[in-house]
Amino acid sequence: MIRKSIVLAGMFCSLSLFAQEELIKKVINNASLNSKFEFKELINLESTSVKSQGKAGTCWSYSGNSFIESEMIRMGKKPVDVAEIFTARQVYLGKARNYILFGGNMGLGDGAELHDVMNILRDKGAMPQQAYTLEDYGKGEVKSDELQKRFKEILDEYIKNPNNNSATWVTDINNYLDEKLGKLPTHFDYMGKSYTPQTFAKEVIGINPNNYVEFSSYKDRGYYQKIVQPVSDNWSYDQLYNVPMKELTNIVDYALSKGYTIGWATDVSEPYFSWKNGVAQVPNLDLYNITPEEQKTIFDGPSQEKEITEDLRLDGLYTMNTTDDHGMHIVGLAKDQNGKEYYKVKNSWGETNDYKGYLYVTKAYVQLKTTAIMIHKNAIPKLLKNKFHI
């Protein structure tokens, strides 16, 4: 039987490098050789080029910044190729701070959430790729295990030292990140003008991070109120709005119809998610006990999906069969040859699948496996905005 054997978070955002590579192999191989899906695009919102996060576990930065780039396009601006590693570096520093203040009683790792991209944009700014690029380090790849091992050691050494009289860990961590990611410039030139990260965010990117909110669905918590997102990579303990399960896809549908894209955090480690085929759908099977024989038929073409209930969704979350694996970017809507609708999703694994870096995901899959969505406030249906007083 095919079952999850490891707990996942982030792109496979908090896994060891070995576990990431093994899971990527599993996801890529979740495919039959003769996919028979035909898609007609109904909505195709503009986005920037597909990127590859390589061996970095910072999918949330790639998807969150892709979302920002599309927001710039929507607002009539020329999009910037935002430096994902700048955002990730600032989160590393924020995690280090919390790790020290909690006496080492919290996780580290590469994982974070979509709201972290907005938080960093608000508090620390942003940089263009040309000003702070991975090409200065590791030939364009962040080696997560190597980076995280010494990162944690520096912090643990400080915590265990009984004679600390100053916060030397701040300098030590910054020096280490300079070594591994490249020295962070305080000023840089872009299009003939000098900027700081803060002035670049304000004058060039020009979006207000306070205009963006997140939603999820937990049946056992009160609907139409804020809750702390209960996933391990929510290191900043941010809150999101809790809504009934079907409201998630209602929000996505409304946003797309109004020209807004959506940041999407989800589980991608299921045997019914195929990166190679570029399709994710929920088969009408025992989802926890899909046999190898059944898996071979899942991607032979459109099929009847399992009815998704709030109880089934909650069971997945609380058994950890639904985990906060990956961040992506919903940019459109399509239908298959039978008329069933799918969301068009931009990924950050390069142009390595049948749809050159995109995939098509059913609404049932989104209802079952979403851990959070992030959208502009104006992309929320009016009745729902009124319920939350947004």
C-alpha positions as CSV (number, residue, x, y, z in Angstrom):
1,M,0.0,0.0,0.0
2,I,1.1,3.6,-0.6
3,R,1.0,5.7,2.5
4,K,2.9,8.7,3.7
5,S,5.9,7.6,5.7
6,I,7.3,11.0,6.7
7,V,5.9,14.3,7.9
8,L,6.4,17.1,5.4
9,A,6.5,20.9,5.5
10,G,7.4,23.7,3.2
11,M,8.7,22.6,-0.6
12,F,9.3,20.0,0.8
13,C,10.2,23.0,2.7
14,S,11.5,21.6,6.0
15,L,12.9,18.3,4.9
16,S,16.5,17.2,4.7
17,L,18.1,17.5,1.3
18,F,18.0,13.7,0.9
19,A,14.3,13.6,1.9
20,Q,13.6,16.4,-0.5
21,E,15.2,14.6,-3.4
22,E,13.5,11.4,-2.6
23,L,10.1,13.0,-2.4
24,I,10.7,14.9,-5.7
25,K,11.5,11.6,-7.4
26,K,8.3,10.2,-5.9
27,V,6.2,13.1,-7.1
28,I,7.7,13.2,-10.6
29,N,7.2,9.5,-11.0
30,N,3.5,9.6,-10.0
31,A,2.4,9.3,-13.6
32,S,1.4,6.9,-16.3
33,L,3.1,7.1,-19.6
34,N,0.0,8.0,-21.6
35,S,-1.7,10.9,-20.0
36,K,-5.0,11.6,-21.7
37,F,-6.0,15.0,-20.4
38,E,-6.9,17.8,-22.7
39,F,-7.3,21.3,-21.3
40,K,-8.9,24.5,-22.7
41,E,-7.9,27.6,-20.8
42,L,-10.8,29.8,-19.6
43,I,-8.8,32.3,-17.6
44,N,-5.1,32.8,-18.0
45,L,-3.8,35.7,-15.9
46,E,-0.4,37.2,-16.6
47,S,2.6,35.9,-14.6
48,T,6.4,36.1,-14.9
49,S,8.7,33.3,-16.1
50,V,8.8,30.0,-14.3
51,K,11.8,29.7,-11.9
52,S,13.5,26.8,-10.3
53,Q,14.2,26.7,-6.6
54,G,16.8,24.0,-7.2
55,K,17.7,22.3,-3.9
56,A,16.5,25.2,-1.8
57,G,13.6,24.5,0.6
58,T,12.2,28.0,0.1
59,C,9.2,27.4,-2.1
60,W,7.2,29.9,-0.1
61,S,9.6,32.7,-1.2
62,Y,9.4,31.7,-4.9
63,S,5.6,31.4,-4.9
64,G,5.1,34.5,-2.7
65,N,7.4,36.6,-4.9
66,S,5.8,35.2,-8.1
67,F,2.5,36.4,-6.6
68,I,4.0,39.9,-6.0
69,E,5.3,40.0,-9.6
70,S,1.8,39.2,-10.9
71,E,0.3,41.9,-8.6
72,M,2.7,44.4,-10.2
73,I,1.4,43.4,-13.7
74,R,-2.2,43.6,-12.5
75,M,-1.6,47.1,-11.2
76,G,-0.1,48.2,-14.6
77,K,3.5,48.2,-13.4
78,K,6.5,46.6,-15.1
79,P,7.2,43.5,-13.0
80,V,10.5,43.1,-11.2
81,D,12.4,39.8,-11.0
82,V,12.4,39.8,-7.2
83,A,15.4,38.2,-5.4
84,E,13.8,35.2,-3.6
85,I,17.0,34.7,-1.5
86,F,16.8,38.2,0.0
87,T,13.3,37.3,1.4
88,A,14.6,34.0,2.6
89,R,17.6,35.5,4.3
90,Q,15.4,37.9,6.3
91,V,13.3,34.9,7.4
92,Y,16.4,33.0,8.5
93,L,17.3,36.0,10.7
94,G,13.8,36.2,12.1
95,K,13.8,32.5,12.9
96,A,17.2,32.8,14.6
97,R,15.8,35.6,16.8
98,N,12.8,33.4,17.9
99,Y,15.1,30.4,18.4
100,I,17.3,32.4,20.8
101,L,14.3,33.9,22.6
102,F,12.6,30.5,23.0
103,G,15.8,28.9,24.3
104,G,16.1,26.6,21.3
105,N,12.6,25.2,21.8
106,M,11.3,25.7,18.3
107,G,12.2,24.4,14.8
108,L,14.4,26.1,12.2
109,G,14.8,24.8,8.7
110,D,14.0,26.5,5.4
111,G,10.2,26.4,5.7
112,A,8.0,29.4,6.1
113,E,4.6,30.7,4.8
114,L,3.2,33.0,2.1
115,H,2.5,35.7,4.6
116,D,6.3,35.9,5.4
117,V,6.9,37.3,1.9
118,M,4.5,40.1,2.7
119,N,5.8,40.6,6.2
120,I,9.4,40.9,4.9
121,L,8.3,43.3,2.1
122,R,6.7,45.5,4.7
123,D,9.4,45.4,7.3
124,K,12.7,44.8,5.4
125,G,11.9,45.7,1.8
126,A,12.9,43.7,-1.3
127,M,15.7,43.5,-3.9
128,P,15.8,42.7,-7.6
129,Q,17.5,39.5,-8.7
130,Q,20.4,41.3,-10.3
131,A,21.3,42.9,-7.0
132,Y,21.3,39.8,-4.8
133,T,21.5,36.6,-6.7
134,L,22.2,32.9,-6.0
135,E,24.9,32.9,-8.7
136,D,27.2,34.3,-6.0
137,Y,26.8,31.2,-4.0
138,G,26.9,27.5,-4.7
139,K,26.5,27.9,-8.5
140,G,23.0,29.0,-8.0
141,E,21.9,26.3,-5.5
142,V,21.3,26.7,-1.8
143,K,22.4,23.4,-0.2
144,S,19.9,23.3,2.6
145,D,21.4,20.6,4.8
146,E,24.8,22.3,4.8
147,L,23.3,25.7,5.5
148,Q,21.0,24.6,8.2
149,K,23.5,22.4,10.1
150,R,26.0,25.2,10.9
151,F,23.2,27.8,11.3
152,K,21.7,25.7,14.1
153,E,25.2,25.0,15.6
154,I,25.9,28.8,15.9
155,L,22.7,29.4,17.8
156,D,23.0,26.3,20.0
157,E,26.6,27.3,21.0
158,Y,25.4,30.7,22.0
159,I,22.4,29.3,24.1
160,K,24.7,26.8,25.9
161,N,27.3,29.4,26.8
162,P,26.7,30.5,30.4
163,N,28.8,33.6,30.0
164,N,27.0,35.5,27.3
165,N,27.2,39.3,28.0
166,S,26.2,40.5,24.5
167,A,24.1,39.3,21.6
168,T,27.1,38.0,19.6
169,W,24.8,35.6,17.8
170,V,23.4,38.4,15.6
171,T,26.9,39.2,14.2
172,D,27.8,35.5,14.0
173,I,24.6,34.6,12.0
174,N,24.9,37.6,9.7
175,N,28.6,36.7,9.0
176,Y,27.6,33.1,8.3
177,L,24.9,34.1,5.9
178,D,27.3,36.5,4.1
179,E,29.6,33.6,3.6
180,K,26.9,31.2,2.3
181,L,24.5,33.5,0.5
182,G,26.7,36.5,-0.4
183,K,27.2,39.8,1.4
184,L,24.0,41.7,1.5
185,P,24.4,45.2,0.0
186,T,22.9,48.2,1.8
187,H,22.5,50.1,-1.5
188,F,22.2,48.9,-5.1
189,D,21.5,50.3,-8.5
190,Y,18.4,49.5,-10.5
191,M,17.5,51.1,-13.9
192,G,20.0,53.9,-13.3
193,K,18.9,54.8,-9.7
194,S,20.3,53.9,-6.3
195,Y,18.0,52.2,-3.8
196,T,17.9,50.5,-0.4
197,P,15.7,47.5,0.0
198,Q,13.1,49.7,1.7
199,T,13.0,52.4,-1.0
200,F,13.0,49.7,-3.7
201,A,9.9,48.1,-2.2
202,K,8.1,51.4,-1.8
203,E,9.1,53.1,-5.1
204,V,9.5,50.3,-7.6
205,I,7.4,47.4,-6.3
206,G,4.8,49.8,-4.9
207,I,2.3,47.4,-3.4
208,N,0.9,47.6,0.1
209,P,1.5,44.4,2.1
210,N,-1.4,45.3,4.4
211,N,-3.8,44.7,1.5
212,Y,-3.3,41.0,1.6
213,V,-4.9,38.3,3.7
214,E,-4.9,34.5,4.1
215,F,-7.7,31.9,4.4
216,S,-7.9,28.3,5.5
217,S,-10.5,25.9,6.8
218,Y,-10.6,24.0,10.1
219,K,-14.0,22.6,10.9
220,D,-13.3,22.2,14.6
221,R,-12.6,26.0,15.0
222,G,-15.1,28.7,14.8
223,Y,-15.8,29.8,11.2
224,Y,-15.6,33.5,10.2
225,Q,-13.0,34.4,12.7
226,K,-9.2,34.6,12.8
227,I,-7.1,31.7,14.0
228,V,-3.3,31.1,14.2
229,Q,-2.3,28.9,11.3
230,P,-1.5,25.6,13.0
231,V,1.4,24.4,10.9
232,S,5.1,24.0,11.9
233,D,6.4,26.5,9.4
234,N,4.2,29.3,10.8
235,W,7.2,30.4,12.9
236,S,5.8,34.0,13.2
237,Y,2.4,32.7,14.5
238,D,0.5,34.8,12.0
239,Q,-3.3,34.5,11.9
240,L,-5.6,33.8,9.0
241,Y,-9.3,33.7,8.4
242,N,-11.1,30.4,9.0
243,V,-13.9,29.7,6.5
244,P,-16.0,26.6,5.5
245,M,-14.1,24.3,3.0
246,K,-16.1,25.3,-0.1
247,E,-15.5,28.9,0.6
248,L,-11.9,28.3,-0.3
249,T,-12.7,27.5,-3.9
250,N,-15.5,30.2,-4.0
251,I,-12.8,32.7,-3.1
252,V,-10.4,31.4,-5.7
253,D,-13.1,31.5,-8.4
254,Y,-14.2,35.0,-7.5
255,A,-10.6,36.3,-7.4
256,L,-9.7,34.8,-10.8
257,S,-12.9,36.2,-12.4
258,K,-11.8,39.7,-11.2
259,G,-8.3,39.4,-12.5
260,Y,-6.5,38.5,-9.3
261,T,-4.0,35.6,-8.9
262,I,-3.8,33.6,-5.6
263,G,-0.9,32.3,-3.5
264,W,-1.5,28.7,-2.6
265,A,0.0,26.5,0.2
266,T,-0.8,22.9,-0.1
267,D,0.1,19.2,0.1
268,V,1.8,17.7,-3.0
269,S,3.1,14.4,-1.6
270,E,0.0,12.4,-2.6
271,P,0.0,9.6,-5.2
272,Y,-2.8,11.5,-6.9
273,F,-0.5,14.6,-7.5
274,S,1.6,14.1,-10.7
275,W,4.1,16.7,-11.5
276,K,5.2,14.9,-14.7
277,N,1.6,14.8,-16.0
278,G,0.9,18.2,-14.6
279,V,-2.3,17.1,-13.0
280,A,-3.7,16.7,-9.5
281,Q,-7.1,15.2,-8.9
282,V,-8.8,13.1,-6.1
283,P,-9.6,9.6,-7.2
284,N,-12.8,7.9,-5.9
285,L,-10.7,5.4,-3.9
286,D,-9.6,4.8,-0.3
287,L,-7.1,7.7,-0.3
288,Y,-5.0,6.2,2.5
289,N,-4.6,2.8,0.9
290,I,-4.1,3.3,-2.8
291,T,-2.5,0.3,-4.3
292,P,0.2,0.4,-7.0
293,E,-2.2,-1.1,-9.5
294,E,-4.8,1.7,-8.7
295,Q,-2.1,4.4,-9.0
296,K,-1.3,3.3,-12.5
297,T,-4.7,4.3,-13.7
298,I,-5.1,7.7,-11.8
299,F,-3.6,9.8,-14.6
300,D,-5.1,7.9,-17.7
301,G,-7.5,10.8,-18.1
302,P,-10.4,12.6,-16.3
303,S,-12.3,10.4,-13.9
304,Q,-15.0,10.6,-11.3
305,E,-13.6,12.2,-8.1
306,K,-14.2,11.4,-4.5
307,E,-16.8,13.5,-2.8
308,I,-14.9,15.9,-0.5
309,T,-16.4,16.7,2.9
310,E,-15.3,18.9,5.7
311,D,-14.9,15.8,7.9
312,L,-12.6,14.2,5.3
313,R,-10.5,17.3,5.0
314,L,-10.2,17.6,8.8
315,D,-9.3,14.0,9.1
316,G,-6.5,14.5,6.6
317,L,-5.1,17.5,8.6
318,Y,-5.3,15.8,12.0
319,T,-3.8,12.5,10.9
320,M,-1.0,14.4,9.2
321,N,-1.9,12.9,5.9
322,T,-2.4,16.4,4.7
323,T,0.7,18.4,5.4
324,D,2.1,21.8,4.6
325,D,4.4,20.7,1.8
326,H,4.7,23.3,-0.8
327,G,3.8,26.8,-2.0
328,M,2.6,27.6,-5.5
329,H,0.8,30.3,-7.5
330,I,-2.7,29.9,-9.0
331,V,-2.9,32.0,-12.2
332,G,-5.9,30.7,-14.2
333,L,-8.8,28.4,-14.8
334,A,-9.2,25.6,-17.4
335,K,-11.6,22.8,-18.2
336,D,-10.9,19.3,-19.5
337,Q,-12.5,17.5,-22.4
338,N,-15.4,16.5,-20.2
339,G,-16.1,20.1,-19.0
340,K,-14.7,19.7,-15.5
341,E,-12.8,22.8,-14.2
342,Y,-9.2,22.9,-13.0
343,Y,-7.0,25.7,-11.6
344,K,-3.9,26.5,-13.6
345,V,-1.0,26.6,-11.2
346,K,2.5,28.0,-11.6
347,N,5.3,26.0,-9.8
348,S,8.9,26.7,-9.0
349,W,10.5,23.4,-10.1
350,G,11.6,24.7,-13.5
351,E,10.1,23.8,-16.9
352,T,10.5,20.1,-16.1
353,N,7.0,18.7,-16.7
354,D,4.5,18.2,-19.6
355,Y,3.2,21.8,-19.2
356,K,6.6,23.6,-18.9
357,G,6.4,24.4,-15.2
358,Y,2.6,24.6,-14.8
359,L,0.0,22.1,-13.7
360,Y,-3.8,21.7,-13.6
361,V,-5.5,21.0,-10.2
362,T,-9.1,20.1,-9.6
363,K,-11.3,22.0,-7.2
364,A,-11.8,18.8,-5.2
365,Y,-8.0,18.6,-4.7
366,V,-7.9,22.3,-3.6
367,Q,-10.7,21.8,-1.1
368,L,-9.1,18.7,0.4
369,K,-5.4,19.6,0.4
370,T,-5.1,23.4,0.8
371,T,-3.4,24.6,3.9
372,A,-3.8,28.3,3.1
373,I,-4.5,30.8,0.3
374,M,-3.3,34.4,0.1
375,I,-5.1,37.1,-1.9
376,H,-5.7,40.8,-2.2
377,K,-8.6,42.1,0.0
378,N,-10.4,43.3,-3.1
379,A,-10.4,39.8,-4.4
380,I,-12.7,38.6,-1.6
381,P,-16.5,38.3,-2.4
382,K,-18.4,41.2,-0.8
383,L,-20.5,39.1,1.5
384,L,-17.5,37.4,2.9
385,K,-15.6,40.7,3.3
386,N,-18.6,42.0,5.3
387,K,-18.6,39.0,7.6
388,F,-14.9,39.7,8.5
389,H,-15.3,43.5,8.5
390,I,-12.4,43.7,6.0
